[in-house]
Amino acid sequence: MAKTPAGTPHDPRGAERFNEERAAYTVASAQPDLEGGVQAIRETVKVLKPVPGVYRMLDARGEVLYVGKARSLKARVANYTQIAGLSGRILRMISQTRSMEIVITNSEAEALLLEAQLIKRFRPPFNVLLRDDKSFPFILLRADHAYPRIQKHRGARRAKGNYYGPFASAGSVNTTLNALQKLFLLRSCTDSFFNNRDRPCLLYQIKRCSAPCVGRIDEPGYDALVRQAKDFLSGKSGAVQADLERQMAEAAANLDFETAAMLRDRLRAATFIQGSQAINAQGLGDADVFALAAKNGQMSVQSFFIRGGQNWGHRALFPRHTADVDEAQVLADVMLQFYEEVPPPPTILVDRELPESELIEAALSELAGRKVRLSVPERGDRRKLMAQAQRNAVEALERRLAETGTKAKLNRELAEFLELDSPPQRIEVYDNSHIQGTKAVGAMVVAGPEGFEKGQYRKFNIREAQTNDDFAMMREVMQRRFRNFAEGEENPEAKPGGHETTLPDLILIDGGKGQLSSVMRVLEEIGIADDVAVIGIAKGPHHGREGREVFHFPDGREKMLPVNSPLLFHLQNLRDEVHRYVIGAHRAKRSKAITASPLDEIPGIGPARKRALLLHFGTASKVRAAALADLQRAPGVSATVARKVYDFYHAGG
């Protein structure tokens, strides 16, 4: 068996910690075949050892069907060959399995963490998936400046400083930041802005900054504010408030009423932050709370974030692929994927006993670098907090089911209005954007039964139709989108389930008869015109959003909807989403063109060499006009690079 590097997306030490192997046995047929799947698994079992690790089930195309972990790989994988008693879901998975990939780990806890990483990376169809595209925001108090800055932060935590979070939403972070600025008067400006001030900015005037940039507060005084902010965010809010009250009383006693009024306003900010905590979590410290609700085959997981005894928000999570999976297992899978993005706190409260809870504790402790404890509260304030989380989980699920029911009703009405055989399960909406034919971009957005499928969106950089011809641009987009469906042109590298191999039930074109005719010609040439419903949506004679959109059918008919029709609003929403997406792509392309340099076109010239040339010559035009000897004298430019630049601009000799 060939050995390859471990595909651990979030662990730079993955190649050192894990050893990945791939089974060589492959069944050629891509059709479901239970016997073939069992045989592929048996061939893999022959070379496995009773060691901990992670296994991946792969289909005939090499796509990941399932990721699992095991204390003993040999025993766990062998279980799949005993098909008696396996659930229908597992049997379907085995029938599609054609090969396996194995990663050996040092412990079962490592295997559990790697399993969660790979699930988030590959999103296999037979694993429980935490569908949450949004990252969690934090508050960052930087430590790389004499006067630390407080700011909102998302993404990798590379900057030096103290991170406080997660917060449930950007709105909750912004509200807290505004109050913290009033409370501690810490700067929020960038370092370049800070270094170039010669007078205080507006934030100082409205008492939300102490203006360290112009010396209105010295470094020891600012350090005292930073210490107070750290104490407050770490849960010592009572001590901070008591200190502010003492200072206010002293200022009032000394008849310094201006200072007393400022301290009063800061106390009000502290009270606002604490008053906005709708959940009583005093004494809990740092903890997360998870509760699960299930109804009608769907599940909701409610998460509360408690830091320093303060509630920093809550979020409802809706896992996918939960059919035939035990509720406790779903909650465990959701938590492990959740903590791939968020550092686990010391205490995690759950509403039920989880399978392998000790192993989960060990894995999360390894991830956090300290002890993490799972707990099922049974009495007292923690039990009240859990009951509140459970109520929120139930309410979130009911709202979700109601929204799903509404979408299902709209899809039924859509099918009736557009004369489709059944409600569309996949709707693709197309539009393009350009300025007089330049920087042209096409876009596709996808909507399913549960809403927009943002992972399926696609942009098309228009290559051939560079004139101001919307029809030609739409033809090019359609040709590139559906080229894999042309007879004899199947793409063997196309991802199953992606847009390359999936036909939509409905194509919605932003345009009138001309755009619709262009699309229909392409679909007829490819041979799929009878397999896909196509509708054009165009502004009617009154334009605007008064509901006078006209829907164009391929046979030349036109239809309109009543002004206040919910179905009309739904179709407008689809059209507006593709507008948003394509205009954003077009603006990004224009911005990139504005900042581009002619030196970018020279092969082998990277950012460092481009910078060296521009620093030496001043402009790209002077680089172009420079003699070979002048190019060779530029610092950081070798003779070989100088020759490349010279030859690029003087190809004729």
N, C-alpha and C positions, 0 to 999 in steps of 0.2 A: 504493500500500500504506500502511496505517495504521501509525504508529509508536507503540510503547508502551514504558514503562520496562522496563529489563532486569530479569528476575526472578532476581537473584542473592541467595540467602538469607543468605549469611554475610559479604557484603562491603558495608558501608554506602556505599562509593563506587561501587557498581554502576551507578547511574544516570549517573554521570559518565564511567565507563570504557567502558561498553558501549552499543551501539545496537541495539535489537531490532526486527525486522521480521517481519510475518506474511503469508504468501502468502494472497491473497484467493480462490484457486481451491479449491473444495470439491466433492467428489462426494457426492451425496445418500445413496446407498445405504450401509447399514452392513454389508452382507454382504461377505465376502472377494471381492475383484475385482482380479486382477493387472493387467489392462489399465487399470482405473480408477486404481489406485495409481501405475502408471508415468506415466499422463497427468498426475496431480496433481504428481508430481515434475518432469516436463518443464516444466510451467507455472512452477514455482518457479525452475528453472534459468535461464529466460529473463531473470530480473531479478537474478541473482546476479553478483557480481564475483569476480575471482581474489584474494581477500583472506582472511586467517585469521579463523576464527570457529567458532561452535558451531551445529549444526542440531538441530532436534527433529522427529521424525516424529509426526504426530497422527492419530488415528482419526476416525471420523465424529462422535463425541461431543466431540472436542477433547482426549481423554486422550492423554498422552504414551506412545508406543510405544517410542521409542528416542532416545537422546541421543548425538551423535557430534561430534567436533572435526575440523578440517581446516586444513591450511596454505593451501589454495586452496579456498574453498567451492564455487566454480563447478565445478571439476574433480572434487572429491570427490562432490558430490551427483549430478553427471551420471553417475557410475559406476553408480548404482542404476537407471538407465534401460537399461543393457546387461545384460539378465537372463541371458544365456547364461553359464554357469559359476558363477553365484551359488549359495550353499548353500541347502538347503531352509529353514533358519531365516530367512535374509534374504528369501527369496521370500515366506514367510508374513507377514513384517513389511510388505513392500511391498504385498501384497494387501490389508492392512488400513489402509494409509496413505491419508488423504484430504486432508491439508494439511500445511504445514510452518511452523515458526517459526525465524527466523534471528537470531543474535546476532553482531555483528561485534566482534572484539577487536583490540588493538594488536599482538599477537604470537601465535605458535603456543603458546608457553608459557602465556600467559594463557588461551588457548582450552582447554588441557589442564586447568588448574585449574578453570575454569568448568564444564567437562564433568563433573568429579568432583562439584562442588557440586550441579549439577542432577540428576545420577543419584541422589545421596543424598536430594534433595528430592522428586523425582517417582517414584523406584523403578520405572522402566520395565520392562515384561516381557521386552524383548529385549536388555537390558543385563546384564552380569555385576553381581550385587549382593552387597555385603558385608553379610551379615545378622548384625548384632551390635547389639542394642538397649541394651547397657550402656555407659555412658560410663566412661572410665578415670580412676581416682583419682590424685591427686598429694599430695605433702607440701608445705605452704605455710609458709614462715617469714616472717611478716608484718614490714613495715617502717614501720608507721604508729603506732608507740607507742615510748615510751622503753625499755620492756621488751618486746621482740618476743615474740609468741606463736607456738608451733608447732602445726600442726593438719592434719587431713585436709581435702582440698578436691576438689570435683567441679564441673563446669560451667564457665561463662565465667570467664576469669581477669581479673576487674576489680580485685580487691584489690591494693594495693601491697605488693610483697615478692618473695621468691625462691621459685620453683616448682621442685620436684624430682619427676621422674616421666617417663613414666607408670609406675604399678605395675599388675600384672596383675589384682589383685583388691583388694577392701576388706580382706580378711583379711591380705594381705601388707603393706598399709599399716599396719594396726593393730599387727601384730607389730613392724614396724620402728619405729613411733612409740613403742611401749612401751619398746623398747630404747634409743631416742634420749633419752627422758625420763630413764632411769636413767643414761645416759652423760653428758648435758649439763645436766640439771636445769633445763630451760627450762619456762616456764609454758605450760599448755594451756587455761587458763580464759578466759572472755569478759572484755571490758573492764569491763562493769558489775559482774561478780563480783569482779574484781581491785580496783576502786575502792571497794568496800564492805566489804573485809576489815579486821578489827581484830586477828586472830590467824591463824596459819598453818592451812591446811586439812590434810586427811589426806594429800595427796600429799607434803607436806613431811615428815610423820612417817614415811612409808615410803620416803623418800629418792628421790623422783621429781620434786622441784621444789625450787628454791633459795629460795622464798618472798620474791620481790622486793616483793610486795604489802605486807608489813609491815616491810620494811627489813632482812631477814636477809642480804641481799647488796646492795652499792651498785651504782650504774649502771656504773662502769668494770669491776667484777668480772663483772657480767652481760654486758656487751659482749664480754668475753674469752670467755665461754661461747658466745655467738652466733657469734663468729669461728671458734671450734673446730668448731661444728656446720656452718657453711658449708664449711669446709675438708674435713670428713669427708664430707659429702654431695657435694662436688665431686670426690672421688676422692683426696684427700690423707689417707687414713685412717692410713697408716704414720707420717706426721709427728705426727698427733694422738696415736696410741698411744705413740710415743716420748716425747712431752712428758708424758703421764700417768705413764709409767714413771719418768721422771726426778723428777717431783714426789713420787711414792710413795716412791722411794728416799730423797729428802731428808727427807720426813716421818718415815720409819722411823729415819734417822740421828739426827734430833732428838728421838727417843723420843715423837713425836706419833702414837701408834698409832691413835687414833681417825680422824685425817685419812688416815693410810695405809690403813686398812681401807675408808674411803669411796672413795678413789682405786682401790683394788683392785676394788671392786664396779663402778666405772665401766669399768675395763679389761675386766672380764668381759662387760659389756654390749657393748663394742666387738667383743670376740671372738665373741660370739653373733651379731651382725649379719653379720660376715664369714664365720662358720662356716655360716650359713644359706644362703650362696650356693652352690648345688649346681653352678654352672657356673664354670669357671676363665676369667675374662675380664680378667685383669690386663694392663695395657698397652693395652687397646682404647679406653679413654676412654669417650666417649658414642657409642653405636652401637645400631642395631636389626638383628636377624637375621631373615630370612624364608626359609622352605623350604616347598616344595609337594609334596604327595603326591596321586596320583590312582589310583582303583580303582573298577571297576564303575560308571563314569559319574559318580562323585562325587569331589570334591576337598577337601583340607584344607590350610590354610596355617598353619604354626606360626610364631609370632613370639616372639622373645626381646628383652627390654628391658635394655640394659646402660647404666648411667650411672656415670661416674667409675670405671670398671673393676669395678663391682659389678653383680651380676645382680639386677634388681628384678622378676623374675617372667617368666612366659611365658603365652601364651594361644593356643588353637587357634581359627582362624577358618574358617567353612564357607561359602564363596560359593555363590550360587544362579545359576541360568540359565547354566550353564557348558557345556551340550551344544553340540557343533560349534565350540567356541572353543578356540584353541591354549592350551596350558598356560602358556606364557610370557606371553601376553596376559592370561590370567586373573590371574596374579601381579601384573602391572603395574596392572591395574584395581583389584585389592584394595588395593595399596599406596597408590594415589592417593586412594581413598575413605577409607582408614585415616588418612591425614595431613590429612584435613579436620577431624578431631577432635583430633589430637595433633601438636604441633610436631615437625618432622623433626630428627633429630640430624645431626651433621656426616658420619657414616659410616653407610651402610646396606649390609649384606652380604646378597646373594641367592645362591640355589643354581644360577642359570642366567642366561644372557645374556637381557636383556629387549629387546623391540622398541622402537626409538626411545629407547634408554637416555640418550643425550645430552640429548634433549628433556625427559625425565623429570627428569634432574639439574637442568636449567635451571629447570623449573617448581617443583621443591621448593626450590631455592635462592632463588627469588623469594618463595616462601611463608615460608621461614625467615628471610630477610633476611641470609643469609650463604651461603658455599659448602657444598653438599651433594654428596657423592660416592657413587656406586653402585660396588660391588665384588663380584666373584665370587672368593672365596678358593680358592687352589689348593694351598697348602702351609702347614705350620707350625700354630701354635695356632689361627689363624682357621679353617683347614680342619677341625681337630678340632671346633671349636665348631659349624661348619656341619653336620658329620656328625651331631652330637648333635641339632641342630634337625631334620635330615631324619628321624632315628629317631623323634623325638617326633611329627613330622607323620604318619608311617606309623602309629604306634600310636594316635594320636588318630582317624585315619580308620577304622582297624579297629574301634575302640570305637564309633564313630558308626554304622558299617555293622551291627555287632552289635545296637546299640540299635534301629536302624531295622528290622532283621529281627525283633526281639522285638515291636516295635509292630505290624508287619505281621501277625505271628502272632496277637497279641491282637485285632486288627481282624477277622481271619478267624474267630476263636472268638466274637467279639462278634456277627458276622453270623449265625453258626450259632445262638447262644443266643437272639437276638432275632428269628430267622427272617427275615432280610433276604436279598434276592436277591444282594447282593454286599457286600464290606467297605465300610463308610462312609468316604468321603473327607473329609467335612465334618460334624462333630458340633457341635451347638449345645446348650448347657446353660443352663437358666433357673432363677432364684430371685428372691424379693423379700424386703425387710427393712423393718421399721417398728416403732414402739412405739405400740400401741393405735391404729393407723391413721394416726399422725402421722409426718411426714418420710419418707413411704414412697418407696422406691426399688426398681426392678426392675433386673435385670442379665442380660446374656448373655455367656457365654464361648464361645470357638470352639476346637476341637481338630481338627487335620489329621493326615495320615499321619506327620508328623515331630514332633508334639507340639502344645502350645498355640500358637495364632496370636494373640498379644497385641495386635497391631495391628488385629484385627477385633473386639475386645471392645467392648461398648456398655452404657451406663447409661440407664435410663429413669426420669425424675422422674415419679412417678405424679401425674396431674392430676385425673382424674375420680373414681376410686375412693378417696375419702378416708376412708371408714369402715373399721372393723376387719374387712375382708372379703378374705381371701387370694384367693378365687376371682375376685372382681371385679378385683382388681389383676392377676392373671395374664391375665385376658381383655384388659385394656387393653394390657398389654405385647405380647401376641400380635397384637392389632389394629394397633398401631403398627409392629411389626416386619414384618408381612407385608402391609401395606396396599397396597404397590406391585404386588402380584400379583393384586389384585382386578380383575375385568374392567372395562376402561374407565378405570382409575385409574392408569395407568402414569405414573411420575414422570420427566419428560425430563431432570431434573438429577441423577438417580441415577447414581452412579459405577459403571462397568462393573467386574465382579469384586468389588465390595464387597457388604456384606450386603443393600443395597437391591435388588440384581438377582440375587442368588444364593440358590437354595433349598438348605437343608441336606439331607443324606442321612438324618440322624437327629436328632430333637429329644429331649433328655433333660430331663424336668421333675423338679425336687426337690419331691416331694409325692406324695400318694396318688390315690385314685379321684376325689375332688372336683376337684383341680387338673387332672388329666388330662381329665376331662369338659369343664371350662371351655375348655381348649386345643382339644379336638376340635371343639367347637361353633364356635369362631372360624374354624378352618381349613375347616370345612364351609361356613360362610357365604361365605368368600373363594373357595372352590372348589379348594383344594389339598390336601384331606384325604387323597386317594388318592395324592398325589405324594411325601409325606413320612412316614417312619416315626416314631411318637411313643411314648415309653415313660416311665412315671413310676417314680421310685425313692423308696421311703419306708422309714422305720424299721419293723422288724418288732416282734413282741410282746416281744422281749427288749431292744430298743433298744441303745444303746452301739455300739461298734465290734467286736462279736463276730461280725460277718458275717451278722447276721440281717436284712439288708435284703430288702425284698420289691419285686419288679419287676412293675408293673401294665401290662397290655396294654389297648388300646382296646376289645377285645371282652369285657373283664371277667376274662380269665384272669390268674393270678398265678404267678410263678416265683421260685425262690430259687436261690442258688449255694452250693456248699460253703464252709465257713468259711475255708479256706486257699487258695481258688482265686485264681490270678493275675488272672483276668478280674474277679473281685470287687474286688480291690485297685485295678485299673485304673478301674473304674466309680466306686469310692469317691473316687479321686483326682480324677476329673472333677467329682464332686459337691462335694468339698471346695474345689476351685478357685473354683467359682461362689460358695460360701459366703464365702470370703476376699474376693472381689472385691465382692460386694454389701454385706457388712458394712462394708468400708472406705468404700464410697460413702455408706452410711447415716451412719456416724460423721462423715464430712466434712460432710455436710449438717446434722447436728445442731450440730457445732462452729461452722459458719458462722451458724446461727440464733442461737446463744448470743451471738456477738459482734456481731450486727446491731444497728443503731440505727433507731428510728422515722424519723429524718431521711433514711435511705436511700430512703424511699418518695417523697420530694418530687422531682418532675422538675426537672432543672437544678441540683441541689445536689450538688456534687462533694466530694471529701475535704477540700479546703482550706476551703471555706465551711462545711462541717459542723463542722470543727475550730474555726473562728472563733466559730460560734454556741455550741458547747458550752463553750469557754473563757470566753465572756462571760456566759452564763446558768447554766452549771453542769450542768444536766441537760436531757434532751429534753423532759420534762414542762413545765419552765419556759419552754422555747422555744415550746411549744404554747400556753401561757397568756399569752405576751407580747403586748402591744398593738403595733400597727403602728409607732407612734412609737418604742417601745423597740427593736424589731427594726432600725429604720433607724439607731439610735445605736450598734449593735454594730460594733466595728472590723472592717474588711475586708468588710462587707456593704453592698452598694449598695442604693439605693431600689428598683430593679427586683427584686433578689433578696428583699429584705424583703417586697415585695408578693406574690411567689410563695409564700413561706412562710406568710404571713398568710392568703392566699386558700386555700391547701391545707387549713388547719385551720379555716377559717371559711367554708366553701363556701356556707353558708346565709345569709351576710351578717353 
